[in-house]
């Protein structure tokens, strides 16, 4: 029987870091209220909460999330993997988690692929567009890091001289087509409002054109030149090493002839 995990301190701290503490209840665009660390179930207008009570509400909310992760994941998980999935499910919602490709890959036993699939959940609807959000990119990266961290601290070594990394052209789709939007939240009265961070650069939306797999034409040309040079150098016969040049012995110059002083001419 697969063991059931409980949420550890690592998951609680990660969620608190990205949710942010809200002392006073704020109304969301859909009419609900939120307070503390993303708590919505019992939040109401005018309510306030201390940080200690806000964490208690978070722990209460995580009971349902942890249950969903335990009940729907069939592959054996370590504590870090369970914590990361709980943080992920808390953010996207348990219904989305159950239908996600992350959980499907977990149950297939493809744990590394599941960790990479978390990064797909980085968009949100903002100002009438569905765009990549800077904070969600960072949140997914933190969850992925926790998921891949060995609980015993024993990392699998990958020495650079032995396993020299190469570009994975299949992963180009993981790079956002436009700059992720830096979005922050503030209160307007009792309403929570999302806005672009001051000074953030907004790049215009461009049509998404699927990139061809494989290297570019420039990279192919460079690879061809390198291969040709290697062949030329391999076919060229080895030249004998030059013989060392013996030191030249320069004879000492003969002594200069002694020139006697000219006798003065007789006076006329």
C-alpha positions in Angstrom: 0.0 0.0 0.0 1.3 3.4 -1.0 2.2 5.5 2.1 0.2 8.7 2.7 2.3 11.9 3.1 1.6 14.9 5.2 2.6 18.4 4.2 6.0 19.5 5.6 7.3 22.9 6.6 9.0 23.2 3.2 5.7 23.3 1.4 4.1 25.7 3.9 7.0 28.2 3.6 7.0 28.0 -0.2 3.3 28.7 -0.4 3.5 31.6 2.1 6.4 33.1 0.1 4.4 33.3 -3.2 0.9 33.9 -1.8 2.0 36.9 0.4 0.3 37.8 3.6 -2.9 39.8 3.5 -4.1 41.1 6.9 -7.4 42.6 5.7 -9.9 40.8 3.5 -10.0 41.9 -0.1 -12.6 41.2 -2.7 -11.7 39.4 -5.9 -13.0 40.2 -9.3 -15.3 37.2 -9.2 -17.0 38.5 -6.0 -15.3 36.2 -3.5 -13.1 37.4 -0.7 -9.5 36.5 0.2 -7.5 36.9 3.3 -4.2 35.7 4.9 -2.3 33.4 2.6 -4.8 32.9 -0.2 -7.6 31.8 2.0 -11.1 32.2 0.4 -13.4 29.7 2.0 -14.4 31.7 5.1 -13.1 35.1 4.1 -15.6 38.0 4.2 -15.6 41.7 3.9 -14.2 43.7 6.8 -12.4 40.7 8.3 -8.8 40.9 9.6 -6.3 38.2 10.6 -3.0 37.9 12.3 0.0 36.2 10.6 -0.3 33.3 13.1 -4.0 32.8 12.4 -3.4 33.2 8.7 -1.0 30.3 8.8 -3.6 28.3 10.7 -6.0 29.0 7.9 -3.4 27.9 5.3 -2.8 24.6 7.1 -6.6 24.0 7.1 -6.8 24.7 3.4 -3.9 22.3 2.7 -5.8 19.4 4.3 -8.0 19.1 1.2 -5.1 19.7 -1.2 -2.9 17.1 0.4 -5.8 14.6 0.4 -6.2 15.2 -3.4 -2.5 14.6 -4.1 -2.5 11.4 -1.9 -5.7 10.0 -3.4 -4.8 10.7 -7.1 -1.1 9.9 -7.3 -0.3 6.2 -7.6 3.4 6.3 -8.1 5.6 6.3 -4.9 6.7 9.8 -4.0 9.3 11.1 -1.6 8.5 14.0 0.8 10.0 16.7 -1.5 8.0 15.4 -4.5 4.8 15.4 -2.4 5.4 18.8 -1.0 6.1 20.3 -4.5 2.9 18.7 -5.9 0.9 20.0 -3.0 2.2 23.6 -3.6 1.4 23.2 -7.3 -2.1 21.9 -6.7 -2.8 24.6 -4.2 -2.0 27.2 -6.8 -3.8 25.8 -9.8 -6.7 24.2 -7.9 -7.3 20.5 -7.2 -9.7 20.1 -10.1 -7.1 21.3 -12.5 -4.4 19.2 -10.8 -6.5 16.0 -11.2 -6.9 16.7 -15.0 -3.3 17.9 -15.5 -0.6 16.4 -17.6 1.6 16.6 -14.5 -0.5 14.1 -12.6 -0.8 11.9 -15.7 3.0 11.7 -16.0 3.4 11.0 -12.3 1.1 8.0 -12.6 3.0 6.8 -15.6 6.2 6.8 -13.5 7.7 9.6 -15.6 8.7 11.8 -12.7 11.3 14.0 -14.5 8.8 14.7 -17.3 6.2 15.6 -14.6 8.5 18.1 -13.0 9.1 19.8 -16.4 5.3 19.8 -17.1 4.7 22.0 -14.1 6.3 24.9 -16.0 3.5 24.9 -18.6 1.2 26.4 -15.9 2.6 29.9 -16.1 -0.1 32.0 -17.8 -3.0 34.0 -16.4 -5.8 36.2 -17.8 -4.8 39.8 -17.4 -6.2 42.9 -19.1 -8.1 40.8 -21.6 -5.2 38.7 -22.6 -3.8 35.3 -21.5 -0.2 36.0 -20.9 2.9 34.6 -19.2 3.2 36.0 -15.7 6.7 36.7 -14.3 5.7 35.5 -10.7 4.2 32.3 -12.1 7.4 31.4 -13.9 9.3 31.8 -10.7 6.8 29.9 -8.7 6.9 27.0 -11.1 10.7 27.0 -11.0 10.6 26.9 -7.1 8.2 24.0 -7.1 10.2 22.1 -9.8 13.4 22.6 -7.7 11.8 21.2 -4.6 10.4 18.3 -6.6 13.8 17.4 -7.9 15.8 17.9 -4.7 16.8 14.5 -3.2 15.5 14.2 0.3 18.8 12.6 1.5 20.8 15.4 -0.2 22.6 12.9 -2.5 22.6 14.5 -5.9 23.5 12.4 -9.0 26.8 13.8 -10.3 27.1 14.9 -13.9 30.8 15.9 -14.4 31.2 18.5 -17.1 34.2 16.8 -18.7 32.3 13.6 -19.0 28.8 14.9 -19.9 29.3 18.1 -21.8 25.8 19.6 -22.3 24.3 20.2 -25.7 21.3 22.3 -26.8 18.0 20.4 -26.6 16.1 21.8 -29.6 13.0 20.0 -28.6 12.8 22.3 -25.5 12.5 25.6 -27.5 8.8 25.6 -26.9 9.5 26.1 -23.2 10.9 29.6 -23.8 8.1 32.2 -23.7 7.5 33.9 -27.0 7.2 37.3 -25.2 8.6 38.8 -22.1 6.7 37.6 -19.0 4.6 40.4 -17.5 5.6 41.6 -14.0 2.3 41.9 -12.3 1.7 43.0 -8.7 -1.5 43.4 -6.6 -2.8 46.3 -4.5 -6.0 47.4 -2.8 -8.5 49.9 -4.1 -10.8 50.2 -1.1 -11.7 46.6 -0.4 -11.0 45.3 -3.8 -7.8 43.4 -4.9 -6.5 44.8 -8.1 -3.7 43.4 -10.3 -1.5 45.8 -12.2 1.7 45.8 -14.1 4.7 46.6 -12.0 6.1 50.1 -12.5 8.8 50.2 -15.2 8.0 46.8 -16.6 8.5 46.5 -20.4 5.6 45.2 -22.3 6.4 43.5 -25.6 3.7 43.4 -28.3 1.9 40.1 -28.9 3.1 38.3 -32.0 1.6 35.3 -33.7 3.0 32.1 -32.4 4.8 30.3 -35.2 5.9 26.8 -34.4 9.7 26.5 -34.6 11.2 23.7 -36.6 13.0 21.1 -34.7 16.8 21.0 -35.1 19.5 23.6 -35.4 19.2 26.7 -37.5 20.8 27.2 -40.9 23.7 29.2 -39.4 24.4 26.4 -36.9 24.3 23.8 -39.6 26.7 25.7 -41.8 29.1 26.2 -38.8 28.9 22.5 -38.1 29.7 21.7 -41.8 32.7 23.9 -41.7 34.0 22.3 -38.5 33.5 18.8 -39.9 35.4 19.8 -43.1 38.3 21.2 -41.1 38.5 18.1 -39.0 38.6 15.9 -42.1 41.3 18.0 -43.7 43.4 18.0 -40.6 42.9 14.2 -40.2 44.0 13.5 -43.9 47.1 15.7 -43.7 50.2 13.6 -43.2 52.0 14.3 -40.0 55.0 16.5 -40.5 58.3 15.4 -38.9 59.3 17.4 -36.0 62.0 20.0 -36.9 65.5 19.2 -35.7 66.7 21.4 -33.0 69.0 24.1 -34.3 72.5 23.8 -32.9 73.9 26.8 -31.3 76.1 28.8 -33.8 79.6 29.4 -32.6 80.6 32.9 -33.6 84.4 33.2 -33.8 85.8 36.1 -31.9 86.9 39.0 -34.1 90.7 39.4 -34.6 92.2 42.2 -32.6 92.0 45.5 -34.2 95.4 46.8 -35.7 97.2 49.4 -33.7 97.3 52.6 -35.7 100.2 54.8 -34.7 99.7 58.5 -34.5 100.7 60.2 -37.7 104.0 62.2 -37.4 103.6 65.9 -37.8 104.5 67.3 -41.2 107.8 69.2 -41.2 107.5 72.9 -41.1 108.3 74.7 -44.4 
